């Protein structure tokens, strides 16, 4: 039976290459159904969520083996509560703040160093925000990934449509937005080709790299607004036969990495235009 783990590979690892290290075991507190992982480059820490225990786990960047987390955020004050999806997490790469979207269609923000049963420093949610993470009732399905753009001081939040005619969107907020705040801009419409996928990343130049129709990847600007077509599009399914299950960027080597559930494969594309 498969068990939850975090595996680290060499950047140029090829087929059937063993990981350089793995983080796994009971002491790590890692659980199944975590569908996202974040890295804090400022503090060299790994942040993962634990949906089954309604917690956030923080490890040192070089963690290996059955190593316990440095910190655990968990308890009723955190508002990381209820059944359903708490399966995405992100970190502000400059401040170390941790963002977690919840099945209540809001975003909880915790300061760097938070641990135990602590209240979030900000909560973004409400009808004016237009935030909606799930197609079904609260407590089912998965949330969508959110990402911080520290260069332009923005927060990008995917939105799932509530009805067949309500198209998915990308909501763009001020990075420190809280409460029932309206987004600065909304990218939505048939020309955008946005799909309700489980993947998104933001390049240092402010390009939003996300899932598009037809199991493809498309690129929009954080300054786009309205029904705008993507600037670039990679038809991943068409050229590889594989699905898009995630997105990661390697700015140093100008590469886009795409994990897929088809055979647990990671595809790497050279994409200098977005860097």
C-alpha positions, 0 to 999 in steps of 0.5 A: 500500500502506498503511504504519504511521503515527500520525495526530493529528486535531482533536477536532472533526474530521469526515468526510474531515478531514485529520490535523493531523500524522502520525508515519511513516517509516523513522526512526520505527521504527514497524512494522505490527501495533501495535494499541494506543497510550499517552500519558503526560500527566505527561511529554508522551510517546507510547508505542507497541509494535513487535511485529515488532522486539520493542520499545517506542518512546517519542516526544515528545508533539508528534512529527511527520513522520519523527521518531525515538523518544526512547528504544527498549526492546529486547533479550533482558534486556527479556523482550519476546521470542518470536513472536506478539502483543506488540501492546498497551501502556499507561502509568501516567499518574502514574509513567510506568511502561510495562506490556506484556502478552506472549504468555507470559501475563504482564505486563512493567513498565518504569520511566519513562526506561528504554531499551536492553536493560534488565530489567523492574522487575516481572513479573506472571504465573503460575497464581495470577494467572489471566492468560491473553491468548490463545485459542490456543497461545502465539505466535498471536493478539493479547494483550488491553489492560491499563489502570492506575487511578491513582486507586484504585491498581489494574491491570485485566487482561482474561482470555480463557477457555481453553475454551468454558465458561470465560468471559472475565473482568476481573482486578483487581490492586493496581497494583504487583502482581508475581510469581504474585499472586492478583487482588484481585477477578475480574469473571466470569460470564454476567450480566457480558456481558463479551466477549473484545474488544480494547478497554478504558479506565478513567474517573477515577471508576473505571469500567471501559469495555470490550467486551461481547457483541453488539459493544457497550460496557459499564461495570463498577466497579473494585470489582465482584466476581463475576457482576455485570451492567454498570452501563450498556451501549451497543449500538454495533452495533445503533445504528450498524451498526459494530463496536467496535475500540477505546475512548478517553476524553476526560474534559475533554469527557465523551466516549467515542470508539470507532474501528471497522474499518468504513470506518476510522471513529471514533464519539463518544458523550457519556457524562457518567455515567462522568466 
